[in-house]
Amino acid sequence: MDDDAPDEALADIKGRQIGGWGVAQIAVGTGLTVYAMWVGILQPGFRKVPLKLQVPYIPASKTQVQNVMTLLRGRKGNLVDLGSGDGRIVLEAHRHGFNPAVGYELNPWLISLARIHAWRLGYHGKVAYLREDLWKVDLTKCKNITVFLAPSVLSLLQEKLHAELPDGALVVAGRFPFPDWEPCRIEGHGVDRAWAYNMQAQKQRLLGKVSNI
Ligand SMILES: C[S@@+](CC[C@H](N)C(=O)[O-])C[C@H]1O[C@@H](n2cnc3c(N)ncnc32)[C@H](O)[C@@H]1O
């Protein structure tokens, strides 16, 4: 056996320079891996959703979830999280007495993860995670709605919520506020901030604006 062989091989590798072609190969390889992860794991189910409406998965932090629950204090009835990710807001809502607590989510991996979390914590059958496009679900009977989405979609979502939600509904938005609505309460600071909107007040504001024209 040649005991020096591994050392020689190592010295040989160390001595080699990575040229421009090598750098290009690494860059292309890394790019393809990231793209494959994006398409295969993070964004399946989004093929039919226009690019500008696709919102990536960024889970709410513990503080963000707490702020949402603080804004929902005193409320009862059903709750819907639009784009429910791994289901953390729905679970917490169920713990706070909201019934039924439902999450709509397009990514099947996240739906499975949410169901596993619920099962592990003993909430199997008590919360629901449905694979639905939030733009297509009927919200006419929703009383409490939570939304952790991107600023690019909030303007359009405002219109849907305005058209469908009953007067008594309360909408809580995390991370980013709705562009044209006036919140009735705000909780937290910086990225943890959450805004609560009373639907009746938004509808009255719009009526006031129209009658002033
Ligand atoms: C920023 S994450 C928030 C996840 C969760 N609500 C939370 O706060 O932890 C947004 C989620 O919305 C989902 N989503 C984006 N567009 C959607 C659509 N059209 N229908 C259903 N879910 C959607 C994404 O897959 C992602 O999981």
The ligand as an SDF file (V2000), in Angstrom:
LIG
                    3D

 27 29  0  0  0  0  0  0  0  0999 V2000
  -46.1640   35.0510    4.3700 C   0  0  0  0  0  0  0  0  0  0  0  0
  -46.8130   33.4010    4.4270 S   0  0  0  0  0  0  0  0  0  0  0  0
  -47.7820   33.4570    5.8980 C   0  0  0  0  0  0  0  0  0  0  0  0
  -48.0280   32.0760    6.4890 C   0  0  0  0  0  0  0  0  0  0  0  0
  -48.8740   32.0720    7.7760 C   0  0  0  0  0  0  0  0  0  0  0  0
  -50.1170   32.8010    7.6250 N   0  0  0  0  0  0  0  0  0  0  0  0
  -48.0920   32.6350    8.9220 C   0  0  0  0  0  0  0  0  0  0  0  0
  -48.3120   33.8150    9.2150 O   0  0  0  0  0  0  0  0  0  0  0  0
  -47.2260   31.9360    9.4760 O   0  0  0  0  0  0  0  0  0  0  0  0
  -48.0080   33.5010    3.1130 C   0  0  0  0  0  0  0  0  0  0  0  0
  -48.6260   32.1600    2.7740 C   0  0  0  0  0  0  0  0  0  0  0  0
  -49.6590   32.3810    1.8380 O   0  0  0  0  0  0  0  0  0  0  0  0
  -49.6870   31.2930    0.9430 C   0  0  0  0  0  0  0  0  0  0  0  0
  -50.3680   31.7620   -0.2640 N   0  0  0  0  0  0  0  0  0  0  0  0
  -49.9280   32.6800   -1.1480 C   0  0  0  0  0  0  0  0  0  0  0  0
  -50.8160   32.8860   -2.1370 N   0  0  0  0  0  0  0  0  0  0  0  0
  -51.8480   32.0500   -1.8660 C   0  0  0  0  0  0  0  0  0  0  0  0
  -53.0790   31.8000   -2.5400 C   0  0  0  0  0  0  0  0  0  0  0  0
  -53.3990   32.4160   -3.6830 N   0  0  0  0  0  0  0  0  0  0  0  0
  -53.9350   30.9100   -1.9850 N   0  0  0  0  0  0  0  0  0  0  0  0
  -53.6110   30.2640   -0.8340 C   0  0  0  0  0  0  0  0  0  0  0  0
  -52.4500   30.4610   -0.1590 N   0  0  0  0  0  0  0  0  0  0  0  0
  -51.5800   31.3380   -0.6650 C   0  0  0  0  0  0  0  0  0  0  0  0
  -48.2060   30.9650    0.7360 C   0  0  0  0  0  0  0  0  0  0  0  0
  -48.0240   29.6480    0.2870 O   0  0  0  0  0  0  0  0  0  0  0  0
  -47.6600   31.1830    2.1390 C   0  0  0  0  0  0  0  0  0  0  0  0
  -47.6690   29.9930    2.8740 O   0  0  0  0  0  0  0  0  0  0  0  0
  1  2  1  0
  2  3  1  0
  2 10  1  0
  3  4  1  0
  4  5  1  0
  5  6  1  0
  5  7  1  0
  7  8  2  0
  7  9  1  0
 10 11  1  0
 11 12  1  0
 11 26  1  0
 12 13  1  0
 13 14  1  0
 13 24  1  0
 14 15  1  0
 14 23  1  0
 15 16  2  0
 16 17  1  0
 17 18  1  0
 17 23  2  0
 18 19  1  0
 18 20  2  0
 20 21  1  0
 21 22  2  0
 22 23  1  0
 24 25  1  0
 24 26  1  0
 26 27  1  0
M  CHG  2   2   1   9  -1
M  END
$$$$
